[in-house]
């Protein structure tokens, strides 16, 4: 049976998720500090790690499919619980340990991603608010032919430039 290969694949995938979790923790600090250059580096690294997870996932699906064929089960019905029932104690223990660690990492990763998303949303809201203040202040007072004043909106395009 391909259990050893499945365990190896899951260990590799877990290591990548551990790296992503560390990056996500750093991302929180970087977002709070406003370090855009480091944030860009983190996003690029995360993109590469996501590609690695995708490769591991394809390998995992293929491996589970082979195991399912050997056990005469449907691949989409196989869980760690169903596998551990059919494994020796050592393999079952290793598989359960990986599942427990991976589950904990994914829960923390999800929580950090939600917090980082909120930090980004707050930053965008603040930028929108600041731009609104700038645009409100960007009015000139002009006089018409009768000497009466009226406000003229300055073109906001001057603020729509990348610096």
C-alpha positions as CSV (number, residue, x, y, z in Angstrom):
1,X,0.0,0.0,0.0
2,X,1.2,3.6,-0.7
3,X,0.7,4.7,2.9
4,X,4.4,5.6,3.4
5,X,4.2,7.7,0.3
6,X,1.0,9.4,1.5
7,X,2.6,10.1,4.9
8,X,5.7,11.6,3.1
9,X,3.4,13.8,0.9
10,X,1.4,15.0,3.8
11,X,4.6,15.8,5.8
12,X,5.9,17.8,2.8
13,X,2.6,19.6,2.5
14,X,2.6,20.3,6.3
15,X,6.1,21.8,6.1
16,X,5.0,24.2,3.3
17,X,1.9,25.2,5.4
18,X,4.2,25.8,8.4
19,X,6.3,28.2,6.2
20,X,3.1,29.9,5.0
21,X,2.0,30.3,8.6
22,X,5.2,32.0,9.6
23,X,4.9,34.3,6.6
24,X,1.3,35.1,7.5
25,X,2.5,36.0,11.1
26,X,5.1,38.3,9.6
27,X,2.6,39.7,7.2
28,X,0.5,40.9,10.1
29,X,3.5,42.8,11.6
30,X,4.3,44.2,8.1
31,X,0.8,45.4,7.6
32,X,0.7,47.1,10.9
33,X,4.1,48.7,10.2
34,X,3.0,49.7,6.7
35,X,6.2,48.2,5.1
36,X,4.9,47.9,1.5
37,X,8.2,46.6,0.1
38,X,8.4,43.7,2.6
39,X,4.7,43.0,2.0
40,X,5.4,42.7,-1.7
41,X,8.2,40.2,-1.0
42,X,6.0,38.2,1.3
43,X,3.2,38.0,-1.3
44,X,5.7,36.7,-3.9
45,X,7.0,34.1,-1.5
46,X,3.4,33.1,-0.6
47,X,2.6,32.7,-4.3
48,X,5.5,30.2,-4.7
49,X,4.5,28.3,-1.6
50,X,0.9,28.1,-2.8
51,X,2.2,26.5,-6.1
52,X,4.1,24.0,-3.9
53,X,0.9,23.1,-2.0
54,X,-0.8,22.6,-5.3
55,X,1.8,20.1,-6.4
56,X,1.6,18.3,-3.1
57,X,-2.2,18.2,-3.4
58,X,-2.0,16.7,-6.9
59,X,0.3,14.0,-5.5
60,X,-1.9,13.4,-2.5
61,X,-5.0,12.9,-4.7
62,X,-3.1,10.5,-6.9
63,X,-1.8,8.6,-3.9
64,X,-5.2,8.4,-2.2
65,X,-6.7,7.2,-5.5
66,X,-4.2,4.3,-5.6
67,X,-4.9,3.5,-2.0
68,X,-8.6,3.6,-2.6
69,X,-8.2,1.1,-5.5
70,X,-6.2,-1.3,-3.3
71,X,-8.8,-1.0,-0.5
72,X,-11.8,-1.2,-2.9
73,X,-13.1,2.1,-1.7
74,X,-14.1,5.4,-3.4
75,X,-11.3,7.9,-3.3
76,X,-13.5,10.7,-2.2
77,X,-14.8,8.7,0.7
78,X,-11.4,8.0,2.2
79,X,-10.6,9.9,5.4
80,X,-7.8,9.6,7.9
81,X,-10.2,7.7,10.2
82,X,-11.0,5.2,7.5
83,X,-7.4,4.7,6.7
84,X,-6.2,4.3,10.3
85,X,-8.6,1.5,10.8
86,X,-6.8,-0.5,8.1
87,X,-3.2,0.4,9.1
88,X,-0.8,-1.0,11.6
89,X,-0.4,1.0,14.8
90,X,2.8,2.8,13.7
91,X,1.4,4.0,10.4
92,X,-1.9,5.0,11.9
93,X,-0.2,7.0,14.7
94,X,2.0,8.8,12.1
95,X,-1.0,9.7,10.0
96,X,-3.0,10.9,13.0
97,X,-0.1,13.0,14.2
98,X,0.2,14.7,10.8
99,X,-3.5,15.3,10.5
100,X,-3.6,16.9,14.0
101,X,-0.7,19.2,13.2
102,X,-2.0,20.1,9.8
103,X,-5.4,20.9,11.2
104,X,-4.0,23.1,13.9
105,X,-1.8,25.0,11.3
106,X,-4.8,25.5,8.9
107,X,-7.0,26.8,11.7
108,X,-4.4,29.4,12.8
109,X,-3.6,30.2,9.1
110,X,-7.3,30.9,8.5
111,X,-7.6,33.1,11.6
112,X,-4.4,35.1,10.6
113,X,-5.7,35.5,7.0
114,X,-9.0,36.9,8.3
115,X,-7.1,39.3,10.6
116,X,-4.8,40.4,7.8
117,X,-7.7,40.9,5.4
118,X,-9.3,43.1,8.0
119,X,-6.1,45.1,8.4
120,X,-5.9,45.6,4.7
121,X,-9.6,46.6,4.6
122,X,-9.0,49.1,7.4
123,X,-6.0,50.6,5.5
124,X,-8.1,50.9,2.3
125,X,-10.9,52.6,4.3
126,X,-8.4,55.0,5.8
127,X,-7.0,55.8,2.4
128,X,-10.5,56.4,1.0
129,X,-11.3,58.7,3.9
130,X,-8.0,60.6,3.5
131,X,-8.6,61.0,-0.3
132,X,-12.1,62.3,0.5
133,X,-10.7,64.9,2.8
134,X,-8.1,65.9,0.2
135,X,-10.7,66.2,-2.6
136,X,-13.1,68.2,-0.4
137,X,-10.2,70.6,0.4
138,X,-9.4,70.8,-3.3
139,X,-12.0,73.4,-4.2
140,X,-11.2,76.9,-5.4
141,X,-13.3,79.9,-5.0
142,X,-13.8,81.8,-8.2
143,X,-15.7,85.0,-9.0
144,X,-18.2,85.2,-11.8
145,X,-18.9,88.2,-14.0
146,X,-21.3,89.7,-11.5
147,X,-18.7,89.5,-8.7
148,X,-20.4,86.6,-6.9
149,X,-18.3,83.7,-5.6
150,X,-18.8,80.1,-6.5
151,X,-16.7,77.0,-5.8
152,X,-14.9,75.2,-8.6
153,X,-13.9,71.6,-8.1
154,X,-10.2,71.0,-8.9
155,X,-9.6,68.0,-11.1
156,X,-9.0,65.0,-8.9
157,X,-6.9,63.4,-11.6
158,X,-3.9,65.1,-10.1
159,X,-4.3,62.8,-7.0
160,X,-4.7,59.7,-9.2
161,X,-1.0,59.2,-9.8
162,X,1.3,56.5,-8.6
163,X,4.3,57.9,-6.7
